[in-house]
């Protein structure tokens, strides 16, 4: 719920101009390791957006891969799980480089 409230604040600020009457779509980029429960986010979206310019707006969630740098082979690799070994060399010493983000990519307004 608090994630959607934060999104609503950003959407409300972006749509505050008089030339925006309604937000029709919001696209979120969500990293694999962000810990976001998408069904819960979708449910909260409908509730939190009531009464705003984004009420009834479509919510699209774009999955971003988990990425890490392997100390052994010096490759940046995509991971399915945060504790997975390097898919290139099998090494277990990895530094996360992405996949924990959540951000608004864009939104459509009328």
Secondary structure, DSSP 8 states (H G I E B T S, - for coil): -HHHHHHHHHHHHHT-STT---EEEEEEEEETTS---HHHHHHHHHHHTTTSTTTT-EEEEEEE-EEEEETTT--EEEESSTT---TTT----EEEEES--EEEEEEEE-
